[in-house]
Amino acid sequence: MTEPTDDERHAPQQKRRQFTEQRLRAALGRLVAGKPRRKSLRNTAYRLTVSVLAREANVSRNTIYTNHRSFVDELAGQAGRPDTAVPRSRARNAHQDRRLIAELRSNIRDLASQNAALLKRAIDAEKQARHLAARNASLTSEIATLRVPAVLSRKG
C-alpha cells in the first residue's frame, strides 16, 4: 500500500478553506449591496469590519485573520467608503424617532410600575410564607404531643 502524497493529505483542509472563502465572498457581496441575511444587520447602519463580515458569513474572526488575510486587506480598502446604511425609503424621519422615544419612555414607566407591584406581591408572599411556616411548626408540635400515648390508670 502506498502512502498518500502531501496533496492528498492536505485536500480536506484546502476544500474547507475554499468553501470558507466562498462563504466570505458571498457575505461580503451581500454586505456591500446592503442586503445582509443576518437579522441583526438588517435595517441598521453597519461598518464593513472583520467582525461584521465574520458574523454574516458565520465564521470566526480568527479564521479570517489566519487563513483569509486578503479579506482583511479588502475591508481596509473599503474603510474610505461611507457606512452601509439603511435604504432611504426605510429611514425614519426625526418626528417618527421622537414619537418612538416617547413611546419607549412610556413603556419604561409602565414596566417600572409593574415591577413595583410585583415586588410588593413578592414581599407579601414571603411574609405569608413565614407566617405559614410558623403555623406549620406549631401544628406539627401539637400533633406530636397528641401522638404521645396516654397513661390510663386502673381502678379496681
Number of C-alpha atoms within 10 A of each C-alpha: 3 4 7 9 9 8 9 10 11 11 12 11 10 13 11 11 15 13 12 19 18 13 18 22 15 15 23 22 14 16 22 14 10 20 16 21 13 14 9 10 17 15 15 14 13 16 18 20 16 19 15 19 28 19 17 22 22 14 15 13 15 12 13 20 13 8 12 17 11 12 19 15 11 14 16 13 10 15 13 8 9 10 14 16 14 17 12 8 6 9 13 10 9 9 9 11 12 11 11 12 12 12 12 12 12 12 12 12 12 12 12 12 12 12 12 12 12 12 12 12 12 12 12 12 12 12 12 12 12 12 12 12 12 12 12 12 12 12 12 12 12 11 11 10 10 10 9 8 7 7 6 6 6 5 4 3
